[in-house]
Amino acid sequence: MRGGAAPGGMSTLRLALALPLLVGALLPQAFASGGTRRWFGGRGESQRAEAQAAKDAAAAAFYELDTAQRGLRISIETITAVDSSPEAHRAVEGFEALGRRIDEVSHAYIGAVDAHDLDRDELDAATANRAREELNRAKEELERVKGELDRFEEGLAPLLGRAETQLARLAPAVERARQALRGASGALDAVREKGLRADDLALRLAQLGPELTRLNEGAGRHGVPETLQRADRVSRDAEAVRAEAERLPERAAEIDRRLVSLRTRTEALTTRTGGVEPVLSELRRRFSAACWQDLQHVPEQAGETLRQAAERLAEAGKARTEQRWPDATSLLSTVRALLESTDEAVSAAGERLRRVDAVAKDPTAEVDRTRFAVRDAQRLAMAGRNTPDPRHARPLDEAVARLDRAVGSLEGRHPDYWHFLTELEAVRASAAHVVGLIREERGAGH
């Protein structure tokens, strides 16, 4: 137990000092068998010998109990250094109660030893018998309490095992944390030698300094569980700093590549954006307003988006020069998103013209594609049935009628090819919906 009073009446220090002295004082006499003293024979000498044997046996029992108590105290201190659970508190209380019982039987034993001088010449038979009886009782009490202590120690095995496991982890965990910090510091030094700053990483590493101080102060001050958690946290954070520092040269090179690539892409998109207006003019001249109205703001919007992308690129280049790596990475991601949206809008205009041109030349491919989708849905609706479910047949019949109307619309003098394309897309979507519905129902066992 750490500090405080020892179990029972006497303090831990007094008991720790007194018992060994007593044992040391008593045992030589117990096992000396009288030394050179001259004993006079007869029944009295036999009784004296029996009393001496009882004294020796009691001394041995006292010594065994004292040794066991010292070992158990070490186990309790091991548990309390690691474990603050209610179970551990109950173990401490149990040990204190045992300590009080040990004090009682120890005092009784010492009193029995002090009460009788078995070496004096005038020792009579009655006194020797009385000494033997008292010493035998003291020995029995010592042995009984020793049995209680042994049983108590057996019950501590799970708690002690967990505590020893944590203590065994402590030194390696702290050492791993120190090595991780040294590794992170070395990695930072290496990238600085290459002319790269790592101010954010250096700050993160500096913030681990107080944690290292607490680790060095030890588990005696902060507790084993908290020290283990701190060591694991320091190891993890320092390892992250080291890994990022080692990747920094590659990260810088990647940022340089992305800057070049995005500048090239921006220039290419700027050129492509200049071709959107002629595409729109062609759409306006040959096709209905519905075909191009949603695209008429593409040139203006693309120009604004490209302007923003150029600004972010300049900011990213400055961040790279200043080695503000997170800022540079974030800005380049913004530029990429802006360029992707611009690319999509610019491509939409050219794709629109390509599609309506193709269907104006020959609508057969679009019609065949749509009829196949409808017929595939119809076959699925009839699979295993004599008549289709009305919920499936009705939308498919409507899809067929809609397809026929769309094909018929091309026979006019000025066919609306964009309307034709959107109608066929709607017919295919309707057929796909029916197919999904049928598969869902059959998958659910309907």
Buried (B, 14 or more C-beta within 10 A) or exposed (E): BEEEBBBBBBEBEEBBEBBBEBBEEBBEBBEEEBEEEEEEEEEBBEBBBBBBBBBBBBBBBBBBBBBBBEEBBEBBBBBBBBBEEEEBEEBBEBBBBBBEBBBBBBBBBBEBBEEBEBBEEEBEBEBBBBBBEBBBBBBBBBBBBBEBBEEBBEEBEEBBEBBBEBBEBBEEBBEBBBEBBEBBBEBBEBBBEEEBBBEBBBEBBEEBEEBBEBBEEEBEEBBBBEBBEBBBEBBEBBBBBBEBBBEBBEBBEEBEEBBEEBBEBBEEBBEBBEEBEEBBEBBBEBBBEEBBEEBBEBBEBBBEBBEBBBBBBEBBBEBBEEBBBEBBBBBBEBBBEBBEBBBEBBEBBEEBBEBBBBBBEEBEEBBEEBBEBBEEBBEBBBEEEEEBBEEBBEBBBEBBEBBEEBBEBBEEEEBBBBBBBBBBEBBBEBBEEBBEBBEEEEEEEE
